[in-house]
Amino acid sequence: ERVVVMLRGSILCQGSPAQVFSAGEELARSGLEIPKVTELIRRLREGGVAIRPDIFRAEDACRELLPLLNGREPRIFHRGEG
């Protein structure tokens, strides 16, 4: 899969969905939104939950989050570790 994001007739960014949506802040500055699930994952990571940053589909988020919700201790990391 490949995503191309255009703004005012110019390519803003392009790549796999994971690459494009991981540039959430850049997209937001341009007035575009990232998927809600990607925003949730970003906020969880900022809070210290060790979860992959390249999640942009609800199915992927469920696979990553269900073990945490089913009683497993969340893996906590410090900024810059993951």
Secondary structure as the mmCIF struct_conf table of DSSP 4:
data_model
#
loop_
_struct_conf.conf_type_id
_struct_conf.id
_struct_conf.beg_label_comp_id
_struct_conf.beg_label_asym_id
_struct_conf.beg_label_seq_id
_struct_conf.end_label_comp_id
_struct_conf.end_label_asym_id
_struct_conf.end_label_seq_id
STRN STRN1 VAL A 3 LEU A 7
TURN_TY1_P TURN_TY1_P1 ARG A 8 GLY A 9
STRN STRN2 SER A 10 GLY A 15
HELX_RH_AL_P HELX_RH_AL_P1 PRO A 17 PHE A 21
TURN_TY1_P TURN_TY1_P2 SER A 22 ALA A 23
HELX_RH_AL_P HELX_RH_AL_P2 GLY A 24 ARG A 29
TURN_TY1_P TURN_TY1_P3 SER A 30 GLY A 31
HELX_RH_AL_P HELX_RH_AL_P3 LYS A 36 GLU A 46
TURN_TY1_P TURN_TY1_P4 GLY A 47 GLY A 48
STRN STRN3 VAL A 49 VAL A 49
BEND BEND1 PRO A 53 PRO A 53
BEND BEND2 ARG A 57 ARG A 57
HELX_RH_AL_P HELX_RH_AL_P4 ALA A 58 LEU A 69
TURN_TY1_P TURN_TY1_P5 ASN A 70 GLY A 71
HELX_LH_PP_P HELX_LH_PP_P1 ARG A 72 ARG A 75
STRN STRN4 ILE A 76 ILE A 76
TURN_TY1_P TURN_TY1_P6 ARG A 79 GLY A 80
#
